[in-house]
């Protein structure tokens, strides 16, 4: 089943996948994984000077995607989280996750 990448119009996101350095093969792999997964919703794709930032709507999917990137490509993976707020009903803290995948450069 082929899915198109869905960009949310409200710009909501739970986490950011940072792909460094700018590499089309790395970006295409991440976009194909987003298309294949039912929770894969992309809010925004930002091209920076050093790479790409993908804003995703699911933290769980984002962490799994980071693990798939590490298995497929040589490089390092760094995870960090930022407190975003508290849930209104349960008062649990809500975090936004940032995963930076830095692919090793071939010389």
C-alpha positions as CSV (number, residue, x, y, z in Angstrom):
1,X,0.0,0.0,0.0
2,X,1.6,3.3,-1.1
3,X,1.0,6.3,1.1
4,X,1.8,9.9,0.3
5,X,3.6,12.1,2.9
6,X,1.0,14.0,4.8
7,X,2.0,17.5,5.9
8,X,-0.2,18.7,8.8
9,X,-1.7,22.1,8.2
10,X,-1.7,23.0,11.9
11,X,2.1,22.6,12.2
12,X,1.7,20.4,15.4
13,X,4.7,18.2,16.2
14,X,6.0,16.1,19.1
15,X,9.6,15.7,18.0
16,X,12.3,16.6,15.6
17,X,14.6,14.4,13.6
18,X,17.8,16.1,12.6
19,X,19.7,14.5,9.7
20,X,23.3,15.7,9.4
21,X,25.1,16.2,7.0
22,X,22.9,17.0,4.0
23,X,22.6,13.7,2.2
24,X,19.7,12.8,-0.2
25,X,20.0,9.1,0.4
26,X,19.6,9.6,4.1
27,X,16.6,11.9,3.6
28,X,14.9,9.6,1.1
29,X,15.2,6.6,3.5
30,X,13.6,8.6,6.3
31,X,10.8,9.9,4.0
32,X,10.1,6.3,2.8
33,X,9.9,5.1,6.4
34,X,7.4,7.9,7.2
35,X,5.3,6.9,4.2
36,X,5.2,3.3,5.2
37,X,4.2,3.7,8.8
38,X,0.6,4.5,9.8
39,X,1.7,6.9,12.6
40,X,4.2,8.6,10.2
41,X,2.9,12.1,9.9
42,X,5.3,14.9,8.9
43,X,4.4,18.4,10.0
44,X,7.3,20.2,8.4
45,X,10.5,19.6,6.5
46,X,13.2,22.3,6.9
47,X,16.4,22.3,4.9
48,X,19.2,23.9,6.8
49,X,22.8,24.7,5.9
50,X,24.0,21.6,7.6
51,X,21.3,19.1,6.9
52,X,17.5,18.5,7.3
53,X,15.1,18.9,10.1
54,X,11.9,16.7,10.0
55,X,9.1,17.7,12.4
56,X,7.1,14.5,13.3
57,X,3.8,14.1,15.2
58,X,4.8,10.9,17.1
59,X,7.6,10.6,19.6
60,X,7.4,6.8,19.7
61,X,7.7,6.6,15.9
62,X,10.5,9.1,16.0
63,X,12.6,7.0,18.4
64,X,11.9,3.9,16.3
65,X,13.0,5.7,13.1
66,X,16.2,6.8,14.8
67,X,17.0,3.2,15.6
68,X,16.3,2.1,12.0
69,X,18.6,4.9,10.7
70,X,21.4,3.7,13.0
71,X,21.1,0.1,11.8
72,X,21.0,1.1,8.1
73,X,23.7,3.8,8.0
74,X,27.1,4.3,9.8
75,X,26.9,7.2,12.2
76,X,26.0,8.4,15.7
77,X,22.6,9.0,17.2
78,X,22.0,11.5,20.0
79,X,18.7,11.8,21.8
80,X,17.5,14.8,23.9
81,X,14.2,16.0,25.3
82,X,12.7,19.3,26.3
83,X,9.9,19.8,28.7
84,X,6.9,21.1,26.7
85,X,4.2,21.3,29.3
86,X,1.9,19.4,31.6
87,X,-1.1,17.3,30.7
88,X,-4.3,19.1,31.8
89,X,-6.0,16.0,33.3
90,X,-3.2,13.9,34.7
91,X,-0.5,16.6,35.4
92,X,2.1,14.4,33.7
93,X,5.0,16.2,32.1
94,X,5.0,16.3,28.3
95,X,8.3,16.3,26.5
96,X,9.3,17.0,22.9
97,X,12.1,14.7,21.7
98,X,15.0,15.7,19.4
99,X,17.0,13.0,17.7
100,X,20.1,14.0,15.8
101,X,21.6,11.4,13.4
102,X,25.0,12.4,12.2
103,X,26.2,10.1,9.4
104,X,29.9,9.4,9.1
105,X,31.4,11.2,6.1
106,X,33.2,9.0,3.6
107,X,36.6,10.3,2.6
